[in-house]
Amino acid sequence: MKKFLFLSLCSAALILMNSCLGAAADISIRADGSGTIALEYRVSQMLESLGRLDGNEKWPTIPVGRADFERSLTRIPGLRLSSFSAKDVPHSSGGRDLLTKVVLEFKDAAALTAFLDSAGSHASLVQETRNAQTANVLRLVVLDRSDDLVNADLISLLREVSAGYELSISVSAPKNAALSVIPSSLPAARVVSRGKKVSFAVDMGELLELNQGLALEIVW
């Protein structure tokens, strides 16, 4: 199964390819390690209905209301739900999406990485020596292909219904940052690689074409 890390909320929360088609995360980190995460995701009603078909009951579902988020966040110390909204909106394809916007506040790096990946193996924020100076390094595994069990027919369907959706991640750091995409051979991605705010965005269809994993490294 293709896992997308930054939407994880505890053990069975948001797994992008199982229940939604587009997502954006805007992470703002202060000098003391605290900050905010502004999260927005679109759930296609068409794709969401697939999870209710026979044989698909094992697919995790996303939190659908404020109470769902609050229950999940109680498991992560130092993380607080600041705002929540959800509404039904039209999509350019003519279908309908559930658009959810959430703002979270985290008090330190541990809370941030716990939210980004509750399993603890796909997100890290550490200090390393770079060019004889101490640097903060945030690593995010965006696409994990190590347990890719989704069958080819489902991937084909997901490509079809992903038109018009994208995945985007941005990080605002206390000082100028540099973003690297690993592997770097993803010409369809739109990347702002340097500045106080760096970002990565790619159409979901392009992301589904990848036959390998995808990670981001942000250094400041």
Backbone as CSV, one residue per row, in Angstrom:
resi,resn,N_x,N_y,N_z,CA_x,CA_y,CA_z,C_x,C_y,C_z
1,MET,0.845,-1.190,0.000,0.000,0.000,0.000,0.874,1.231,0.000
2,LYS,0.572,2.206,-0.829,1.369,3.416,-0.894,0.986,4.336,0.258
3,LYS,1.924,4.615,1.129,1.643,5.442,2.296,2.179,6.847,2.097
4,PHE,1.411,7.827,2.528,1.838,9.216,2.495,1.930,9.671,3.933
5,LEU,3.148,10.086,4.314,3.407,10.237,5.726,2.741,11.419,6.381
6,PHE,2.719,12.585,5.739,2.414,13.774,6.511,0.961,13.847,6.941
7,LEU,0.099,12.972,6.420,-1.289,12.968,6.839,-1.559,11.959,7.943
8,SER,-0.529,11.314,8.476,-0.747,10.310,9.502,-1.229,10.951,10.801
9,LEU,-2.245,10.379,11.385,-2.711,10.760,12.708,-2.910,9.475,13.490
10,CYS,-1.928,9.163,14.364,-1.917,7.933,15.117,-1.883,6.740,14.168
11,SER,-2.347,5.578,14.591,-2.052,4.375,13.820,-2.943,4.152,12.624
12,ALA,-4.129,4.751,12.585,-5.049,4.442,11.483,-5.745,5.675,10.959
13,ALA,-5.028,6.785,10.944,-5.709,8.011,10.537,-5.598,8.219,9.047
14,LEU,-4.891,9.256,8.624,-4.963,9.662,7.233,-3.922,8.961,6.384
15,ILE,-4.371,8.098,5.468,-3.501,7.505,4.468,-4.044,7.934,3.126
16,LEU,-3.329,8.790,2.466,-3.873,9.550,1.351,-4.471,8.686,0.263
17,MET,-3.785,7.669,-0.179,-4.275,6.917,-1.312,-5.476,6.041,-0.976
18,ASN,-5.799,5.914,0.290,-6.948,5.097,0.664,-8.245,5.879,0.663
19,SER,-8.198,7.177,0.844,-9.467,7.848,1.053,-9.531,9.281,0.577
20,CYS,-8.478,9.853,0.037,-8.586,11.186,-0.489,-7.611,11.374,-1.631
21,LEU,-7.791,12.412,-2.379,-7.048,12.570,-3.615,-6.113,13.765,-3.630
22,GLY,-6.367,14.769,-2.843,-5.513,15.942,-2.843,-5.243,16.406,-1.428
23,ALA,-4.021,16.896,-1.198,-3.691,17.329,0.155,-2.601,18.377,0.115
24,ALA,-2.624,19.263,1.117,-1.597,20.283,1.271,-1.274,20.430,2.744
25,ALA,0.008,20.570,3.058,0.447,20.816,4.428,1.420,21.976,4.416
26,ASP,1.143,22.984,5.223,2.005,24.157,5.360,2.534,24.168,6.790
27,ILE,3.832,23.870,6.949,4.448,23.740,8.259,5.270,24.990,8.540
28,SER,5.035,25.615,9.682,5.784,26.799,10.081,6.500,26.494,11.394
29,ILE,7.834,26.594,11.392,8.640,26.234,12.554,9.340,27.469,13.102
30,ARG,9.164,27.740,14.402,9.820,28.874,15.045,11.209,28.472,15.541
31,ALA,11.971,29.471,15.969,13.339,29.225,16.414,13.391,28.314,17.631
32,ASP,12.365,28.326,18.482,12.361,27.483,19.684,11.841,26.077,19.416
33,GLY,11.519,25.743,18.165,11.044,24.409,17.825,9.540,24.251,17.807
34,SER,8.818,25.248,18.288,7.355,25.191,18.239,6.885,25.694,16.875
35,GLY,5.576,25.605,16.629,5.067,26.101,15.361,3.657,25.635,15.071
36,THR,3.285,25.700,13.809,1.939,25.339,13.392,1.990,24.487,12.129
37,ILE,0.933,23.705,11.936,0.727,22.945,10.712,-0.664,23.289,10.194
38,ALA,-0.730,23.872,9.018,-2.015,24.127,8.361,-2.226,23.020,7.337
39,LEU,-3.245,22.230,7.544,-3.508,21.056,6.725,-4.806,21.234,5.965
40,GLU,-4.775,20.921,4.682,-5.980,20.960,3.863,-6.018,19.708,3.002
41,TYR,-7.138,19.023,3.000,-7.241,17.870,2.114,-8.639,17.743,1.544
42,ARG,-8.670,17.173,0.349,-9.912,16.959,-0.381,-10.183,15.466,-0.478
43,VAL,-11.361,15.068,-0.054,-11.785,13.679,-0.166,-12.777,13.576,-1.310
44,SER,-12.420,12.827,-2.328,-13.344,12.615,-3.428,-14.469,11.692,-2.985
45,GLN,-15.711,12.099,-3.198,-16.831,11.244,-2.840,-16.797,9.941,-3.628
46,MET,-16.302,10.003,-4.860,-16.203,8.795,-5.671,-15.229,7.798,-5.065
47,LEU,-14.029,8.293,-4.689,-13.031,7.394,-4.140,-13.400,6.931,-2.742
48,GLU,-14.008,7.825,-1.975,-14.418,7.456,-0.624,-15.394,6.287,-0.659
49,SER,-16.261,6.250,-1.661,-17.252,5.181,-1.756,-16.613,3.831,-2.010
50,LEU,-15.400,3.822,-2.604,-14.722,2.558,-2.851,-14.419,1.834,-1.546
51,GLY,-14.160,2.597,-0.506,-13.832,1.987,0.771,-14.995,1.266,1.405
52,ARG,-16.205,1.500,0.890,-17.374,0.829,1.457,-17.764,-0.409,0.657
53,LEU,-17.034,-0.701,-0.429,-17.343,-1.881,-1.225,-16.870,-3.141,-0.521
54,ASP,-17.476,-4.260,-0.854,-17.069,-5.531,-0.278,-15.590,-5.777,-0.552
55,GLY,-14.884,-6.205,0.477,-13.473,-6.498,0.338,-12.569,-5.326,0.636
56,ASN,-13.124,-4.131,0.775,-12.302,-2.951,1.023,-12.441,-2.430,2.445
57,GLU,-13.081,-3.214,3.311,-13.335,-2.740,4.673,-12.044,-2.488,5.446
58,LYS,-10.946,-3.118,5.023,-9.676,-2.963,5.744,-9.046,-1.596,5.507
59,TRP,-9.515,-0.862,4.491,-8.939,0.448,4.220,-9.204,1.382,5.385
60,PRO,-8.190,2.053,5.900,-8.437,3.046,6.947,-9.284,4.186,6.404
61,THR,-10.026,4.823,7.267,-10.817,5.989,6.879,-10.248,7.217,7.558
62,ILE,-10.529,8.364,7.007,-10.003,9.591,7.588,-10.937,10.105,8.674
63,PRO,-10.430,10.884,9.616,-11.319,11.566,10.550,-12.257,12.477,9.768
64,VAL,-13.543,12.443,10.086,-14.508,13.217,9.307,-15.044,14.422,10.064
65,GLY,-14.685,14.590,11.321,-15.185,15.713,12.090,-14.180,16.170,13.121
66,ARG,-14.485,17.291,13.749,-13.584,17.852,14.753,-13.329,16.866,15.884
67,ALA,-14.372,16.161,16.315,-14.210,15.214,17.422,-13.242,14.099,17.067
68,ASP,-13.245,13.674,15.794,-12.316,12.629,15.371,-10.878,13.100,15.517
69,PHE,-10.609,14.330,15.102,-9.269,14.884,15.247,-8.886,15.018,16.713
70,GLU,-9.787,15.516,17.524,-9.462,15.724,18.927,-9.138,14.410,19.626
71,ARG,-9.879,13.349,19.304,-9.579,12.048,19.906,-8.205,11.555,19.485
72,SER,-7.866,11.749,18.208,-6.570,11.300,17.727,-5.428,12.096,18.351
73,LEU,-5.615,13.400,18.466,-4.541,14.258,18.937,-4.257,14.108,20.422
74,THR,-5.191,13.552,21.174,-4.920,13.322,22.591,-3.791,12.312,22.777
75,ARG,-3.475,11.554,21.734,-2.403,10.563,21.833,-1.026,11.178,21.570
76,ILE,-0.987,12.440,21.174,0.291,13.073,20.849,0.522,14.247,21.797
77,PRO,1.361,14.097,22.805,1.639,15.215,23.717,2.245,16.404,22.972
78,GLY,1.822,17.602,23.362,2.384,18.798,22.767,1.748,19.220,21.468
79,LEU,0.625,18.598,21.117,-0.066,18.947,19.881,-1.484,19.389,20.214
80,ARG,-1.920,20.522,19.622,-3.240,21.062,19.931,-3.962,21.450,18.652
81,LEU,-5.249,21.153,18.622,-6.079,21.543,17.488,-6.494,22.997,17.662
82,SER,-6.060,23.856,16.719,-6.362,25.275,16.798,-7.654,25.635,16.068
83,SER,-7.865,25.059,14.893,-9.093,25.335,14.153,-9.428,24.171,13.240
84,PHE,-10.709,24.062,12.894,-11.193,22.964,12.048,-12.395,23.446,11.252
85,SER,-12.415,23.067,9.975,-13.600,23.325,9.165,-13.712,22.244,8.101
86,ALA,-14.936,21.920,7.724,-15.167,20.926,6.683,-16.436,21.294,5.935
87,LYS,-16.369,21.199,4.603,-17.542,21.512,3.806,-17.500,20.762,2.482
88,ASP,-18.663,20.563,1.919,-18.794,19.921,0.626,-18.607,20.975,-0.468
89,VAL,-17.699,20.694,-1.422,-17.410,21.673,-2.471,-17.384,20.977,-3.825
90,PRO,-17.642,21.721,-4.907,-17.560,21.128,-6.246,-16.114,20.968,-6.677
91,HIS,-15.879,20.026,-7.575,-14.562,19.836,-8.161,-14.644,20.125,-9.649
92,SER,-13.511,20.474,-10.252,-13.498,20.847,-11.659,-13.955,19.718,-12.579
93,SER,-13.869,18.481,-12.092,-14.298,17.335,-12.897,-15.807,17.212,-12.964
94,GLY,-16.499,17.982,-12.134,-17.952,17.888,-12.068,-18.448,17.118,-10.872
95,GLY,-17.537,16.454,-10.150,-17.914,15.725,-8.956,-17.924,16.612,-7.728
96,ARG,-17.962,15.993,-6.574,-17.985,16.717,-5.306,-16.864,16.212,-4.412
97,ASP,-16.312,17.108,-3.602,-15.270,16.777,-2.635,-15.700,17.211,-1.245
98,LEU,-15.194,16.522,-0.244,-15.251,17.021,1.120,-13.934,17.732,1.375
99,LEU,-13.975,19.050,1.535,-12.787,19.863,1.768,-12.646,20.110,3.268
100,THR,-11.557,19.647,3.831,-11.303,19.808,5.261,-10.053,20.647,5.470
101,LYS,-10.166,21.643,6.363,-9.032,22.488,6.711,-8.814,22.419,8.221
102,VAL,-7.570,22.183,8.598,-7.225,22.016,10.009,-5.949,22.803,10.294
103,VAL,-5.898,23.489,11.424,-4.670,24.128,11.888,-4.298,23.515,13.229
104,LEU,-3.082,23.006,13.328,-2.567,22.397,14.547,-1.402,23.217,15.073
105,GLU,-1.245,23.249,16.382,-0.099,23.890,17.014,0.741,22.815,17.699
106,PHE,2.041,22.841,17.483,2.934,21.887,18.151,3.943,22.662,18.999
107,LYS,4.303,22.092,20.131,5.173,22.828,21.063,6.649,22.532,20.864
108,ASP,6.974,21.426,20.181,8.382,21.086,19.979,8.519,20.111,18.812
109,ALA,9.785,19.765,18.509,10.067,18.883,17.380,9.456,17.497,17.576
110,ALA,9.410,17.031,18.812,8.854,15.698,19.075,7.384,15.639,18.696
111,ALA,6.635,16.693,19.034,5.215,16.720,18.685,5.029,16.807,17.176
112,LEU,5.871,17.599,16.513,5.780,17.727,15.059,6.015,16.397,14.370
113,THR,7.114,15.725,14.704,7.427,14.479,14.026,6.450,13.369,14.406
114,ALA,5.921,13.410,15.630,4.912,12.420,16.013,3.663,12.559,15.158
115,PHE,3.296,13.797,14.851,2.151,14.005,13.971,2.463,13.582,12.540
116,LEU,3.640,13.982,12.046,3.982,13.676,10.661,4.031,12.175,10.409
117,ASP,4.435,11.422,11.404,4.412,9.967,11.257,4.405,9.317,12.621
118,SER,3.259,8.810,12.999,3.134,8.220,14.330,3.970,6.961,14.480
119,ALA,4.326,6.312,13.354,5.152,5.109,13.448,6.585,5.449,13.829
120,GLY,6.988,6.693,13.641,8.305,7.117,14.070,9.443,6.809,13.115
121,SER,9.153,6.244,11.940,10.226,5.840,11.044,10.253,6.621,9.742
122,HIS,9.296,7.521,9.533,9.206,8.211,8.260,9.394,9.722,8.366
123,ALA,9.596,10.225,9.558,9.811,11.653,9.745,10.792,11.856,10.883
124,SER,11.739,12.773,10.691,12.690,13.070,11.756,13.138,14.513,11.633
125,LEU,13.448,15.113,12.773,14.001,16.457,12.833,15.174,16.409,13.797
126,VAL,16.378,16.513,13.246,17.587,16.345,14.046,18.557,17.483,13.736
127,GLN,19.583,17.595,14.564,20.672,18.538,14.310,21.890,17.778,13.821
128,GLU,22.480,18.272,12.752,23.656,17.650,12.172,24.696,18.727,11.858
129,THR,25.936,18.314,11.696,26.993,19.237,11.301,27.056,19.292,9.788
130,ARG,26.831,20.472,9.233,26.903,20.692,7.794,27.849,21.868,7.540
131,ASN,28.923,21.621,6.768,29.896,22.679,6.460,30.423,23.334,7.733
132,ALA,30.751,22.482,8.696,31.344,22.911,9.980,30.393,23.735,10.831
133,GLN,29.099,23.693,10.512,28.106,24.409,11.302,26.968,23.466,11.676
134,THR,26.315,23.771,12.791,25.172,22.963,13.221,23.934,23.375,12.440
135,ALA,23.276,22.402,11.836,22.087,22.664,11.033,20.936,21.779,11.486
136,ASN,19.730,22.298,11.351,18.524,21.502,11.600,18.140,20.803,10.298
137,VAL,17.834,19.506,10.392,17.512,18.712,9.207,16.170,18.004,9.426
138,LEU,15.177,18.393,8.622,13.866,17.759,8.659,13.760,16.820,7.468
139,ARG,13.556,15.531,7.729,13.424,14.539,6.669,11.995,13.987,6.673
140,LEU,11.399,13.957,5.495,10.033,13.469,5.343,9.995,12.428,4.229
141,VAL,9.564,11.228,4.541,9.327,10.222,3.508,7.895,10.426,3.029
142,VAL,7.757,11.011,1.848,6.435,11.341,1.330,5.739,10.106,0.776
143,LEU,6.473,9.289,0.055,5.908,8.098,-0.568,6.770,6.898,-0.220
144,ASP,6.194,5.923,0.472,6.916,4.734,0.904,6.473,3.563,0.037
145,ARG,7.374,3.021,-0.750,7.037,1.888,-1.598,7.458,0.560,-0.991
146,SER,7.886,0.534,0.255,8.408,-0.694,0.847,7.335,-1.740,1.078
147,ASP,6.056,-1.321,1.173,4.982,-2.290,1.397,3.870,-2.060,0.379
148,ASP,4.251,-1.879,-0.875,3.315,-1.566,-1.945,2.518,-2.815,-2.320
149,LEU,1.287,-2.881,-1.791,0.447,-4.052,-2.017,-0.792,-3.728,-2.833
150,VAL,-0.917,-2.496,-3.305,-2.088,-2.108,-4.071,-2.006,-2.732,-5.452
151,ASN,-3.094,-3.377,-5.896,-3.036,-4.063,-7.174,-3.085,-3.091,-8.347
152,ALA,-2.674,-3.573,-9.517,-2.525,-2.726,-10.698,-3.852,-2.120,-11.131
153,ASP,-4.950,-2.875,-11.002,-6.251,-2.350,-11.408,-6.649,-1.156,-10.554
154,LEU,-6.373,-1.226,-9.252,-6.708,-0.120,-8.368,-5.853,1.102,-8.680
155,ILE,-4.564,0.885,-8.934,-3.689,2.000,-9.286,-4.182,2.675,-10.558
156,SER,-4.618,1.881,-11.526,-5.144,2.446,-12.768,-6.367,3.310,-12.505
157,LEU,-7.254,2.845,-11.629,-8.445,3.617,-11.284,-8.057,4.903,-10.571
158,LEU,-7.102,4.833,-9.656,-6.674,6.008,-8.914,-6.072,7.049,-9.842
159,ARG,-5.314,6.611,-10.849,-4.770,7.552,-11.824,-5.897,8.294,-12.536
160,GLU,-6.944,7.551,-12.879,-8.056,8.142,-13.628,-8.780,9.199,-12.817
161,VAL,-9.033,8.898,-11.535,-9.828,9.820,-10.728,-8.985,10.900,-10.053
162,SER,-7.654,10.857,-10.225,-6.799,11.836,-9.563,-6.597,13.102,-10.380
163,ALA,-7.191,13.167,-11.549,-7.024,14.347,-12.404,-7.504,15.600,-11.672
164,GLY,-6.674,16.636,-11.690,-7.052,17.899,-11.070,-6.713,18.002,-9.597
165,TYR,-6.067,16.979,-9.031,-5.677,17.010,-7.621,-4.160,17.056,-7.529
166,GLU,-3.648,17.580,-6.413,-2.208,17.602,-6.213,-1.848,17.406,-4.756
167,LEU,-0.594,17.076,-4.548,-0.006,16.971,-3.221,0.990,18.103,-3.080
168,SER,0.905,18.873,-1.998,1.869,19.953,-1.787,2.281,20.021,-0.319
169,ILE,3.548,20.326,-0.115,4.118,20.466,1.225,4.998,21.703,1.229
170,SER,4.824,22.570,2.203,5.696,23.733,2.340,6.172,23.835,3.784
171,VAL,7.375,24.362,3.950,7.974,24.519,5.278,8.556,25.915,5.387
172,SER,8.122,26.660,6.410,8.696,27.955,6.737,9.618,27.765,7.933
173,ALA,10.879,28.147,7.770,11.882,27.958,8.808,12.253,29.299,9.439
174,PRO,12.923,29.286,10.611,13.321,30.543,11.260,14.362,31.319,10.467
175,LYS,15.065,30.652,9.565,16.051,31.318,8.708,16.047,30.624,7.354
176,ASN,16.868,31.091,6.441,16.872,30.533,5.098,17.095,29.023,5.128
177,ALA,16.321,28.314,4.307,16.361,26.856,4.269,16.646,26.389,2.847
178,ALA,17.034,25.115,2.741,17.243,24.478,1.442,16.469,23.174,1.424
179,LEU,15.738,22.946,0.343,14.934,21.736,0.204,15.510,20.872,-0.911
180,SER,15.673,19.578,-0.620,16.125,18.612,-1.615,15.062,17.539,-1.781
181,VAL,14.832,17.121,-3.034,13.910,16.042,-3.347,14.730,14.795,-3.635
182,ILE,14.368,13.685,-3.000,15.130,12.444,-3.143,14.184,11.315,-3.599
183,PRO,14.380,10.745,-4.797,15.411,11.113,-5.773,15.065,12.425,-6.462
184,SER,16.052,13.038,-7.078,15.864,14.366,-7.661,15.211,14.322,-9.036
185,SER,15.094,13.133,-9.634,14.568,13.001,-10.997,13.043,12.966,-11.004
186,LEU,12.440,14.110,-10.721,10.986,14.241,-10.764,10.671,15.569,-11.446
187,PRO,10.841,15.631,-12.778,10.730,16.907,-13.492,9.356,17.547,-13.403
188,ALA,8.311,16.756,-13.132,6.971,17.330,-13.083,6.698,18.082,-11.785
189,ALA,7.548,17.895,-10.790,7.342,18.558,-9.501,7.653,20.041,-9.605
190,ARG,6.948,20.830,-8.808,7.187,22.264,-8.715,7.835,22.533,-7.358
191,VAL,9.071,22.980,-7.394,9.880,23.060,-6.182,10.426,24.474,-5.988
192,VAL,10.266,24.998,-4.780,10.987,26.200,-4.343,12.050,25.689,-3.382
193,SER,13.291,25.667,-3.820,14.329,24.940,-3.095,15.078,25.775,-2.067
194,ARG,14.968,27.111,-2.140,15.712,27.941,-1.194,14.882,29.144,-0.744
195,GLY,15.126,29.564,0.508,14.422,30.706,1.055,13.901,30.400,2.441
196,LYS,13.282,31.386,3.072,12.703,31.149,4.398,11.485,30.245,4.315
197,LYS,10.874,30.158,3.114,9.786,29.219,2.890,10.104,28.395,1.654
198,VAL,10.240,27.087,1.835,10.511,26.181,0.717,9.283,25.311,0.506
199,SER,9.135,24.786,-0.715,7.910,24.040,-1.000,8.118,23.001,-2.090
200,PHE,7.214,22.026,-2.077,7.201,20.943,-3.067,5.751,20.677,-3.426
201,ALA,5.466,20.547,-4.721,4.102,20.235,-5.169,4.177,19.372,-6.417
202,VAL,3.236,18.441,-6.538,3.205,17.564,-7.707,1.770,17.099,-7.922
203,ASP,1.387,16.951,-9.171,0.063,16.416,-9.480,-0.014,14.967,-9.016
204,MET,-1.175,14.570,-8.497,-1.317,13.220,-7.991,-1.083,12.175,-9.076
205,GLY,-1.521,12.460,-10.298,-1.298,11.513,-11.380,0.175,11.257,-11.617
206,GLU,0.992,12.324,-11.551,2.429,12.182,-11.728,3.035,11.372,-10.583
207,LEU,2.549,11.616,-9.384,3.071,10.899,-8.228,2.789,9.409,-8.337
208,LEU,1.608,9.062,-8.855,1.245,7.658,-8.987,2.088,6.921,-10.015
209,GLU,2.747,7.674,-10.902,3.586,7.054,-11.914,4.936,6.613,-11.348
210,LEU,5.295,7.081,-10.162,6.596,6.751,-9.592,6.702,5.264,-9.287
211,ASN,7.835,4.679,-9.621,8.073,3.272,-9.290,9.073,3.137,-8.153
212,GLN,9.300,4.216,-7.445,10.202,4.196,-6.295,9.675,5.162,-5.251
213,GLY,10.278,5.135,-4.072,9.840,6.018,-3.008,10.231,7.462,-3.275
214,LEU,9.725,8.348,-2.407,10.003,9.780,-2.550,10.170,10.393,-1.168
215,ALA,11.222,11.183,-0.986,11.493,11.815,0.297,11.891,13.271,0.078
216,LEU,11.693,14.067,1.114,12.138,15.457,1.124,13.095,15.667,2.279
217,GLU,14.100,16.524,2.071,15.012,16.912,3.135,15.092,18.430,3.156
218,ILE,14.759,19.006,4.315,14.800,20.452,4.479,15.854,20.787,5.525
219,VAL,16.809,21.638,5.152,17.934,21.987,6.031,17.958,23.493,6.263
220,TRP,18.109,23.903,7.543,18.279,25.330,7.847,19.194,25.524,9.043
